[in-house]
Amino acid sequence: MKYVIGIDLGTSAVKALLVGQDGTIKAEASREYPLLQERSGHSEQRPEDWVRGTIQAIQDVVRSSGAPAESIEGISFSGQMHGLVLLDAARRPVRNAILWNDTRTTKQCREIEAALGAELLDITRNPALEGFTLPKLLWVKENEPELYALGEVFVLPKDYVRYRLTGDIAMDLSDAAGTLLLDVRALGWSDEVARRVGVDRSLCPPLVESGALVGTLLPEIAAEAGLSPKTMVFAGGADNACGATGAGILGEDAAMCSIGTSGVILAYENDKNRDFAGKVHFFNHAAPDAYYAMGVTLSAGHSLGWFRDTFAAGVSFGELLAGVGDVPVGSKGLLYTPYLVGERTPHADAVIRGSFVGMDASHSRTDFARAVMEGITFSLNESIELFRAAGKSVGRIVSIGGGAKNPDWLQMQADVFRAEVVTMKNEQGPGMGAAMLAAVGCGWFGSLADCAKTFLEYGAAYEPKAADVEKYAQLFQVYKDVYAQTRELNERLAPFRV
């Protein structure tokens, strides 16, 4: 049997999957590393921690599987997006990496908007948000000029790990799309954006496709990891792009609903000119010549976790959600908006906060639990509504994450989204997408779509129920009105938050 390794470099841990040529998972392992949050709004990590964790995770899967080193033909990567790793002339980090969830760069976002105006959306297809890489680069330039002056090139987290494993610097298009420096349609760095904001274009690394062969393992790394120095290394992609690949979102009408701490609605797109007016993210896919549109709900699973921890401490999620299927659509007139930490799509509002609307003394804890589930689903549906308003068809949605573990929630998604919702039998997310990129790169399959037929298997399917679709359509209009009715109230409450 031949094998590939998919590496998923996350925010809290790195995970390695050893996958056989027949799509079976031979072994998996993960290694955690610390998150450094020494000041409010700051979120950093040490790049060397990623490298150590990755090598150790590879060692673990090689050792536990017993697979001969020569049988492991390729490695590819998925990585947390947007994080800034600034390297000096010796290719050493000049400081800790600034991560995607670091929010110190509001001032720099406003500067980018002032410098580029409407051209920012036209070139990069995305608005200036604190999570993106360019604002972080400008923050270092303005606040740590001595470190910025040492910078010779910047990379993203997985690119740094891959560089340390191969000695080659590169960045794939799907991750580059999240920097705010890429001309997304032209597939190249934007000289215009760099010039307008005062960033030296030479800091941008060479660009490659996600499936590109970028080298082989350095001999010393191969020996430490237990692999052959002939092991081929492929560029990999952004975590959302690889997550979409690992869920089979590789053709028109295909979309994914991922409910973790945050929630994501992601749809495949082959029309690079489709205009979403910056209301959803628009990035290059890991699949060649393809894109994806993506909306984000900041507090999806977080809402359910908050509700349990606050009102049902010590209760399992299974117990918390027992009986929600017996509560009628609309939770007996109780509505929840999941704005616990503000919202991303479609409002991009850091001040708005959540609400329960319609409470009365007859409501039980189970009614509240269903209302939270419905509110999360309504929020995700706002992204689907934006897709459809831009002329995009969404007919089939693959549901992954926590929202795919409860049959009542899956049926709710089908009814609210007005689409078939399907699950995956063996959900592995971005790590599987990375393994698929390696498998195609090794020549096992002619395309990612061909690979998906062997590597991916789907489970239960849920069809919309006409009667409930109509009820949810009415409730969704009420849900959308809550934001408009509470926005000013939350702005007036903001000074009292401690």
Beta strands, then each sheet from edge to edge (+ up, - down):
strand 1: 3-9
strand 2: 13-20
strand 3: 25-32
strand 4: 44-45
strand 5: 72-79
strand 6: 85-87
strand 7: 97-98
strand 8: 153-155
strand 9: 171-172
strand 10: 182-183
strand 11: 188-189
strand 12: 207-208
strand 13: 213-216
strand 14: 232-234
strand 15: 237-238
strand 16: 254-259
strand 17: 263-269
strand 18: 281-284
strand 19: 291-297
strand 20: 335-337
strand 21: 355-357
strand 22: 396-401
strand 23: 420-424
strand 24: 458-462
sheet 1: 3+ 2- 1+ 5+ 14+ 13-
sheet 2: 3+ 2- 1+ 5+ 15+
sheet 3: 4+ 7-
sheet 4: 6+ 8-
sheet 5: 9+ 12+
sheet 6: 10+ 11-
sheet 7: 18+ 19- 17+ 16- 22- 23- 24+
sheet 8: 20+ 21-
end
